[in-house]
Amino acid sequence: MLARLRPILPVLLGIALAQLALGALNPLISLLLVRRGEPTAAIGLVLSCYFVGFLLGTQFAGRIVDRVGHIRSFAVFAAVAADAALLHALVDHPVAWAAFRAISGFALAGVFLVAESWLNHKSDGGTRGRTFAAYLVVSWGASAVGPLAINLIRSDGEYVFAMIAMGFATALIPMALTVIGNPEIAQRSRFGVRRLMEVSPLGVVAGFGAGLVNSAYYAMLPVYIERVGLSPALLSVLLTTSLGGGLLAQYPIGWIADRHGRRPVALATMLLAFTFALAILAVGAESFATLLVLAFLFSGMMAPLYGLAAGQISDYVAPKDFVAASSGLLFAWALGASAGPTASAAVMSFLGPSGLFVYAALVLAAIAAFTIWRMRRRGGVPLELQSGFVPAAQTPPALAEIDPRSER
């Protein structure tokens, strides 16, 4: 096993360190903005900028990789992410923070692009599944541990910003020291969202909805917790539990989807997530233990939605077009993620902290209704012809070639 993993260990170590830092950075910024008295709507705008930068990174970071190669590009992206983290401690203004969030998003999209390209090159049809599984566990696991760092927050967060910057900077060391050569740089094809809508409207809408809800939940949950009077320590536990639920639920739901159809399972998960959002709305923060359980279940039902959307699209495109179609789906997800924090913050501004779960319930209800409509208009692909379910990483792949379905 170690021999098989050795070519990809530098990438896995780099991604683990980057995800640890990112997992701490996102809730830290939310908490500090709340404590400084920024309006909820302004906080949502600042947090959305990360996903705007990520969206731009998925479109343009590849040009840097094409120009200087994978290892140098990884070092550049990791260094830029570290600089952006440190700038939060040096410049205390929400507009500046919005710019820093956009820079971070662009840099992290580049980090993921390089890592996934490397993993794709170092695996083949026989090892792609194991490689993707290792990447999945490392990505989700590090993201779940990262929020625990917010327990180290002091008055201004400078100490944690320094630790986060160290995490991003240290992530480039394994890649810089590797003796394995750069992967070959392949041409990247595109599949526009408009064309993708013609092929699989449900897949695009589900991917867009996954971005709307998941980005809002993880970005605005610190705001919710702070507004209802719970401590950062409890927030870190809640975030870690939610991310753990997202990882653990994907394989069971994927197993059910492979046996009972993708669309019915997607509808069931959305309705369950809708129910859990309403339950959180009803219970609130009166019982943290209950909130913890409901958050675990809610995130567990939401996490597989992107993977189900990708599978839905893969059933309607030729194998040669899967990579390009998945790039289009990532674009739809990033559009939703860019809007999610801002839209949920607007609802929270009117309804208070609980507006986060009102927003989530409304989005889920809308996607579920669209799913029912599509199921009535067009029959599903027979089970024996459907591609297998593939779980989604905590951030959907920036490069679809890593998906095991890309080589059937």
N, C-alpha and C positions, 0 to 999 in steps of 0.2 A: 504493500500500500504506500509506504514512504517513497519507494522508487517511482511509483506512478504519480505521486503528488509533487515530487521534487521540481519538475519544470514549472509548476504553477504556484509553488510556495511563496516566492517573492510577491506575486500578485495578491494572493490571499492575505499575506501579512500586511501589505500596503492597504488593501481594502478594509481590513479589520481596524487598523489605526485610523483611517479616514472616517469610517462609520462611527467609531467611538467618539471622535471629535465632533462630528456632525450631530450625533445623538445628544451631545451635551450643549452644543451651540444653539440649536433651535429653541428648546424650552428656556434657556438662559435669556435670550433676547426678549422673548415674550414676557417673562417675569419682570425683567428690568424696565421694560416699557410701561407695564402696569404700575409698578412702584413709583415711577416718575410722573405719574398722573396723566399719561397720554390718553386721549379718547380712544374708545374701542375701535371706532372706524379707522382711525389713523394707524392703530396697531395692525389691523387687518391689511391695510395697504402696504405697510412695511414688510409684513411677512409674505405677502403675495409676490413681492419683488424677487424673492429667492427662486420661485418657480418660473417667473418671467426670464430670469437669467438662465435657469436650467433649460427652458425651451430654446433660447437662443444658442445655448451650448450644444444641444443635440443637432442643431442645423449647421453650426459653423466651427465647432471645436475640431472636427475631423480635418479641416484644412491645415491646422497647426500640426496634427499628427502626420499628415501627408508631407509636410515640408521638412520636419526635423526628426521624425521617427518616434517610436513609442516611448522609449526610456526617457529621452530628453523632454518629450511632451508631458509625461507623467510628472517629472520633476518641476516643470513650469507650472502645471496646474496645481500641484500640491503646495508649491511656494506661494502662488497667488492666493490660494485659500487661507494659508497661514497669515499672510499680510492682511487680508480682509478681516480676519478674526481679531488681529491686534488693533486694527484701525477703530474697531468698536470701542476699545478702551481709551483711545486717544482723542476721538472726536465724539462729543456727546450731543448729537442732534438727530432727530428722527429722519429728516430728509437725507442726511449723510448715511444713516444706518440703512435706509432703503437702497441706496446705491451700493453699499457694502454687501447687502443681501443679494443683490443682482449679480455682483461680481462673484460671490461665493457660489451661487447657483451655476453660473457659467463654468467656473473652475471645477466644480464637482461633477458636472456633466462630462467634462473632459476626462476627469479621473476615471469615471465609470466606463467611458468609451474605450480608453486605453486598456483598462483591466479586462473588459469583456472581449476585446479584440485579441488580446494576448491569450486568454483562456480558450477562445475559439481556435486559434492557430495551434495551440499545444495539445488539442484533443482531436479525436477522430470519432467515427460513427460508433465504435465500441466503447469509448470512454467518455463521450459527451454527456451522457446522463449523470455519471458520477461526478464529473467536473462541475456541471450545473448545480448538483445537489450540494457539493462542498461550498460553492459560491453562495448559494441560497442560505445555508446555515451560518456561514461567516457573516454575511451581510445583515441578516435579521438579528443574529446573536449579539454582534457588536452594537447595533442600533439599540437593542434592548438594555445593554449595560451602560451606554453613554449617558442617559438621563440621570443616573445615580450621582454624577459629578455635580449636579446642581446643589447637592447638600453641602458643597464647599463654598457656596456663595458668601462673600462678605458684603460690606455695605455697597460697593460699586461694581462688583463682578470682575474687577481687573485680574484678580488671582486666577479665576476660572478661564477668562479669555486667554491668559498666558498659557495655561495648560492645554487649552484647545489648539492654540497655534502650534504648540510643541507636538501635539498629536498629528496635525497635518504635515508639519515639517518632517517628523520622524517617519511618516508613511512613505516618503521618497527614498529612504535609505535602503530597504530591501531591494527595490528596483534598481537603484544606482549601483549596487554591489553585485548584481547578478552577472554571471558570465555567459548566460544564454543569450543568443543573438536576438535582434529585433525581429518580430514577425514581418512577413511580407504585407505590404499595404495594398488592399484590394479595392476595386471600384465599388462604390456604394450606390445602389439603385433606390429610387423613391417611388412611393405609391401615394398619390394625393388623397386627402381626406374626402374630397368630392367623389372621386372614383371609388374609394372605399365604402362610402355611403351607398353607392349603387350596388355594390357586391353584398355587403352585410350591414344594413342600418342598425340592427340591434348590437352588433359587435362594437361599432363606433360609439353609439350612445352609451352603452355599458362602460366602455373605457373612459369616455368623457365623464360619466357620472362617478366612476371610481376616483378620478382625480378631484372632482368637486367635493366629495365627502371626506376622503381620507386626508387630503391636504388640510381641509378646514378642521378636522378633528384633532390632528396632531399639532397643528399650528396654534389653534385657539384654546385647546384644553388647559394650558397654563393660565390663560386669562380667566377662564371659567373657575379654576381652582382658587386663584388669588381673589377673585371677586366674591366667592362664597365663603372666604375666610379660612381655607385650609392651608396647611404649611407646605413649603417646598419639599420637605421630606416625604409627605404623603403624595405630592405630585410625582416625584421620581418613582415611587412604588407603583402609582397608577399607570404611568407611561410604560414602565418596564413590563407590567402585567399585560397591558394592552398589546404591546409588540410581541410578547410571548404568545398571547392568544392568536395573533395574526399568523404566526409561524405554525403553531400546532394544529390549527384548524384546516390548513390547506390540503394536506394529504388525505384526511378522511373525506372532505368534501369532494376532492378530485376523484377518489375511489367511487363515491356515490354517483358523480356525474358520468363517469365512464360506463356505468351500468344502467343508469336510468335516464340519461339524456342531459345535455348541457343546459338547454333553456329552462326546463322545469326546475332543475337544481338552482340555477341562477335566480329564478323567480322566488324560490323558497328561501334562499339566503337573504335576498333583499327584503322580503316580508318579515323574516325573523329579525334582521337588523333594524327594520322599522319598528317592530314591537319592542326591542330592547332600548331603542332611542326614546320611545314613549315611556318605558318603565323608568329610565334614568330621569326623564322629565318629571315623573310623578314622585319618585323617591328623593331626588335631589341629593344634597350632601348631608342629610340627617344621619344616615348610617354609612360610614365609609366602607365597611365590610361589604355591604350590599352594593354600593357603587362600584367597588372593585370587581365583584363578580359580574355585574351587568356590563362594565367596560370590557372585561375579558371576552364576554359573549358577543358584544356588539362588534368589537374589532375583529373577532374571529369570523364573523359572518361577512364583514366587509372586505377583508384581505383577499379572498379568492376571486373577487369580482373581476379584476384585471385579467387574471389567468383564464377565467371563463370567457371573457370577451375575446382574448387572443385565440382561444380554441374555436370559438364561434366563427371568427374570421378565417382561420386556417381551413375550416371545413368547406369554404366556398371559393378558395383561390387555388390555383395550381401550385404544386410544390416549388416550382421555380420562382413563383411570385411571393412566397411566404415572407421572405426577409424584407422585401420592399413594403408589403402590406403591414408587417409589424412595425416598421418605421412610421408609417402613417398612423397606426394606432397609438404609438408613443406620443406623436404630435397631438392627437386628440386628448390623450391623458394629460399632457403638459398644459394644454389650453384650459382644461377643467381645473387642474391644480393651481394655475395662475389666478383663476377667478375665485376659488374656494375660500381662502381666508378673508378676502375683501367682502364677498357676499355674506358669509356667516357673521362677520363683524357688524355688517349693516343690520342684520336681524337682531344681533345681541344688543346693539345700540337702542333699539326700540323695545325689546322684550326683557332686557337684562341678561345675566349670564346663562340662564336656561335657554335663551334663544339659540344657542349652539345646537342643541338637540332638536329644537323645533325645525331649524334649517335642515339638519340631517334627515329628519323624518319626512320633510316635504320633498327633498331631492329623491330619496329612496322611493317614496310613493309615486313620484312622476316617472322614474325609470321602470318601476314595476308595472305601471299602467301601460307604458310603451311596450314592455315585454309581452304583456297579455295581448295587446293589439297586433304585434308582429306574429305571435303564435297563431292567431286567428287568420291572418292573411296568408301565411306561408308555412307549410309543413317543415319539420326539421329533417336534417340529414339522418338516415338510418344509423342506428347505433354501431353497426358493424363497419360503417364507412367513416365514422367520426375519428378524428385524431385523438390521441390520449391527452388527458389533462396534464398541464405543466404548471407548477406553482409559480407565482410571481415573486420576485425579490422585493425587498422593502421599498426600493426605488425601482420601477420597471426597467428592464434592460435597455440601455442606450444603443446597444448593438444586437439585433435580433439573431445573428448567426449563432450566438451562444445557446439559443433555445434548441433543445434536442429535436424538435419537430422540423428544424431547418434542413436536416438530412434524413429523409425517410428511407 
